[in-house]
Amino acid sequence: MQGMSLKSLAKHKALIPLYFCVALGCAGAAFYTTRLALRNPDVQWSRSGDISNEEFRQKQYKFYSPNVDYSKMESPAPKY
């Protein structure tokens, strides 16, 4: 079986949108997974003995929340 290269892709122009959509989907999934690992308050990378989510009390961590300013809202979470 012949491997896919740019020269063979030029012969099959109908496959270009398919490869573009698959690449875009893979990039989006990788971006969102990375964002969840780095920005989600449920994930803690610090190995210090103190586990606290107090730094997220006034931060926005949702991916999409239109017209909501989290810095001015009072958090319903208990203060420790």
N, C-alpha and C positions, 0 to 999 in steps of 0.2 A: 504494500500500500504506500502510496506517495504521501509525503509530509506536506503540510500546508505552509506555503511561503508567500511572499508578496507577489512573486511572479504568477503563481497558480491562483492567487486571490484576484489578480487582474483578469483572469479568464472567467471567474465566477463572481461577477459584480453584485449579484443578488445576495451574496453572503456577507457583504460588508456591513449592512445595518444589523444583522444578527450578531456579528462579532462586536460591534459597537455597543449594542444593548447589553450583552453579556458582560463586557468589560466595565460598563457604567454601573451595572448592578453589583458586580464584585467590589468595585471601588466604594460604592455607597455602603455596602455591608461592612467592609473593613473600616471605613470612617466611623460608622455608628458604633461598632463594637469597641473601637479605640476610645471613642468619646465616652461610652458607658464605663469603661475601665478607669478612665482618668477623672471624670467629672461627677460621677454618681456618688451621693453621700453614703450609700450602702457599701461602698468599696473603700477600704482603708489600706493604704500602702505603707503607712508609718508603722514601724515595729516598736515604737516606744510603748512603755507599759500603760500609758494613759489613753484610754479609748473614749473619745468625745466627739460629738457632732455639733458642738456649740458654734463652730466656725460657719456652719451652714444655716444658722438661725435667720440671718438677714440676706442670704444669697439666693439667687435664682438658679435652680439646677434643672428645671424642666426643659425639655428640648424645644417646645413651642407653647407659649402662653401669651397671646396678644394683649397688649395694653394693660399689663399688670406690673406694677412697680413693687417688687418684693422688699426693697429697702425701707419702704414706708409702712409695711404691714406688720402687725403684731403676730408673732408666732404662737400657735396654740400649744406648743410643746412645753413640758415642764422645765423650769430653770434649775439646773443643778449647781 
